């Protein structure tokens, strides 16, 4: 075969192989760290897409893994018509997070899998602040246990960032919760009609640390329910005990209707609708 024919054959082979080269597949990943205003924590938001002209060649892949700092967080697939998917995952500790998309299975056109794409995500240094979803206020003589008058005043928010106040007094004793709680959960039961005013919650359950008679080392678990005006359907439960010795219970008020006063749910300021 002369040099001219060899060149023509070589060119023909290249042209025949070109589509497989141009339309070879691999996964792509785009990710960023965003603030989850509900929890006050940063989360990784990502989108993975098949790289190729999917209108020309099959981009299907039945297993694409997403890894965050080399830890598997999702298994998904590229399917028609978008050949793409998105997701969210809690941001691990650190300012630089590696997010990877890895093609585990083979591609729909027969191309072998195994390809990966990664990117580094920078977690912002500023604090991720939660808007919260509401708050509770209340005061007055609310509960009576074994004939003992219990008074309390409170302002409690549905997040762990804003400062809170909860003070309980009975028979010369006092419990005062620290400003920031350990846990809090706010819910809206459709069977409870707490308005007026309108609020995004009717029930708050919280756990906090505080001082009993000015001594540190005590925990309070409490539940607040706003059952509407004028407060006769409001309920509360409060349990105070020694943190290091939970069996040492200082005050235990089971969930019950209030005798007097009022519990009021609100939209959280300054996020009122």
C-alpha positions, 0 to 999 in steps of 0.5 A: 500500500503506497503512502497516499493510500495509507494516509487515506485509510488512517484518515478514514479510521479517525473519522469513524472513531471521532463520534465516540471521542466527541460524545464520550460521557462523564458526569459533571458536578456544580455545588455551593454552600448555602445557608439553611435559614430554618436550621441555621446551618450550612448545607451543600446544594449540588447538581450533577449532569451528564456531559455530552450532546444527549440529543445525539447519543444516549446519556443514560446511566443507572448509577451516579454516586455523589460523594462529599469529602469522599463519603457517599451521600446519594446514589441516583441516575441520569435518565431522559429527558434531563440526564440531571439531578439535584440534591442537598446534604449537610455541610461537614466540618471545614471551610473547604468541601470536596464534592464529587460525581462518579459514574459507577455503571456503564453508559447507555451507548455502551461506553464504560463507566468509571469517570468522575468529576469533582469541585471544591466548595468554600463554606462562608466564614460568616455565621449562618443565621436562622430566621426561626419560625415563631416565638412564644410569650406568656406570664402570670400565675399559670399552674398549680401543683399540689396546691402550690402556686407556680408563676412564670414568665417567658419569651422563647424563640423557635431557633437556637440563635436568639436569646430566650427568657424563662423564669419559674417561681414557687414557694421561695424557689426559682429556676432561671433558664440560660439565654440559649437552649439546647434543643427546640421544636415548633409545630403547628397542629391543624386541630389546634386553633391558636389565633388570634393573632396568626402564628406559624406554630401552636406548640413549642417543645424545648430543653435548656440549662439553667440555675436553680436558686442561683446554683448552676447545673440544672436542666428544664424540659418544657412544652407550651401549647397556645390553644387560642384566646382568652387562654383557657385552652392553653397548656404547659408542662415543665420538668426541672432536674439536676443535669448530672443526676436526672433522678433528682427532680426539682419540679415536675408539672405534667402537661395540663390546662392553665389556671390563669394567665395566657400563652401566646404564639407569634410570628418571630420578629423581625420576620412577621408576615 
